[in-house]
Amino acid sequence: MSDFEGIPGANGVSPDVDGMIVRYLDGEVSGSSRGETQTLLEASPEARERLEELSRSSDLLSDHLADIPIPATPELRFPPTLPALVARHRMAAGIALFFLSVSFLTPARAWIVEGIRAVASVVIPGEEAVLPAPAEEAGPSTVSFVPVGAELMVSVGDHQASGRLTVVVVEGTRASGEASGQGAGVELLMLPDGIEVRNGPGSMTDYTVRAPRSLRSVRVRIGGREQAVLAPGEVEVGHAWVFELMAPGG
Amino acid sequence: MDPAAIYRSESEALFRYLVRMTGDSDLAADLLQETFLLLVRKPPASSENLKGWLFRVATNQLRDHARRGKRRMALVAQGAGAEALADPPPWPDQALVGREECGAVRRALDRLSLRDRTILLMRQEGFRHREIAETVGTTTGSVGTLIARALDRVRRELEGYHE
């Protein structure tokens, strides 16, 4: 019986040779290495014995692993989205519908929508709905908050006909988003991971996102595809990245 | 990238790996969910070798879980006094023994370090040495030697169990 604790290795075979034998067993050698291993195995009875021993150990492990009962793979359980929560909880749905109807009459629609999300998280204990902490007053088409975590996602919908997204690095801990100019169906939403810009077909609006320098990264996703990962901490305050927005075929 | 489709194709192997790693199907299920949650929230830059990425992330989650458990146990031991410090509760491996029916191989796996268990069980799932090396943070060339050493330990445990 071999004892690997005692270097140089089992059956007098050195760890280097052990490694070579395992690579040979696993099909990890090619060309000259394979030739070297085969030469060694032909010349050394100890190496051949070690090959057989490791092969048996490997088979033994495989056989025993097959005895471990594996339950059925569980279903995927992503955190519930707002529509899923509303569908499952009628009371929350009623509150949400009320706020939604009011929200169309006010300029602060984004804040009302976020309010619904917060209400849903309170009404339904145990259903996590982490939201960034609002930091200051925000007007129409503007959101401002303290990001949760060290990463911020800036997501832009795919209907934008033209415009520009500017991500600028700022001091402090607050992130903010702002839409300038007029856009059709333009919304800025504060989400747990960052800011989402929703825009109607043909909208022409510029957006500015102020990202705190303390963030590790800002991911920019446009039309569902990740366009860039920015590192605010690696540039000076005031540094700006500019993305030209253009809908497919727009 | 369609997380649901990736889940359908990769979750079975990953869950099997995690059950074998932990000996605890509930913990394995939680780690599986956390891994796919990260896939959605922080997807890899490239979809190349997604399976390797998932196993790497899942193994890191397990490592973090083990560290948190050790910290908790250390705090409990400090609060309980010197007797507890002299014989701290085992975590994560031995504490899992008994939560499910443990055979010889469970005992053998539990006695391996997390690194050696990762190496053997990733190899069992058909990963190349390069991918195993990336997961455990070593060189590709040393993986063969580590596998041989871990196989020796497992064989000794299995032989000892049956004697």
Chai-1 contact restraints between the chains, C-beta under 6 A:
chainA,res_idxA,chainB,res_idxB,connection_type,confidence,min_distance_angstrom,max_distance_angstrom,comment,restraint_id
A,F4,B,R149,contact,1.0,0.0,6.0,A-B,restraint_1
A,F4,B,D152,contact,1.0,0.0,6.0,A-B,restraint_2
A,A10,B,D152,contact,1.0,0.0,6.0,A-B,restraint_3
A,P15,B,T145,contact,1.0,0.0,6.0,A-B,restraint_4
A,D18,B,T145,contact,1.0,0.0,6.0,A-B,restraint_5
A,D18,B,A148,contact,1.0,0.0,6.0,A-B,restraint_6
A,G19,B,G144,contact,1.0,0.0,6.0,A-B,restraint_7
A,G19,B,T145,contact,1.0,0.0,6.0,A-B,restraint_8
A,V22,B,G144,contact,1.0,0.0,6.0,A-B,restraint_9
A,V22,B,I147,contact,1.0,0.0,6.0,A-B,restraint_10
A,V22,B,A148,contact,1.0,0.0,6.0,A-B,restraint_11
A,R23,B,G144,contact,1.0,0.0,6.0,A-B,restraint_12
A,E28,B,H129,contact,1.0,0.0,6.0,A-B,restraint_13
A,L54,B,A148,contact,1.0,0.0,6.0,A-B,restraint_14
A,L54,B,L151,contact,1.0,0.0,6.0,A-B,restraint_15
A,S57,B,L151,contact,1.0,0.0,6.0,A-B,restraint_16
A,S57,B,R155,contact,1.0,0.0,6.0,A-B,restraint_17
A,L61,B,V154,contact,1.0,0.0,6.0,A-B,restraint_18
A,H64,B,V105,contact,1.0,0.0,6.0,A-B,restraint_19
A,D67,B,G103,contact,1.0,0.0,6.0,A-B,restraint_20
A,I68,B,R20,contact,1.0,0.0,6.0,A-B,restraint_21
A,I70,B,R16,contact,1.0,0.0,6.0,A-B,restraint_22
A,I70,B,V19,contact,1.0,0.0,6.0,A-B,restraint_23
A,P71,B,S25,contact,1.0,0.0,6.0,A-B,restraint_24
A,T73,B,S11,contact,1.0,0.0,6.0,A-B,restraint_25
A,T73,B,E12,contact,1.0,0.0,6.0,A-B,restraint_26
A,T73,B,F15,contact,1.0,0.0,6.0,A-B,restraint_27
A,P74,B,A29,contact,1.0,0.0,6.0,A-B,restraint_28
A,L76,B,Y7,contact,1.0,0.0,6.0,A-B,restraint_29
A,R77,B,Q33,contact,1.0,0.0,6.0,A-B,restraint_30
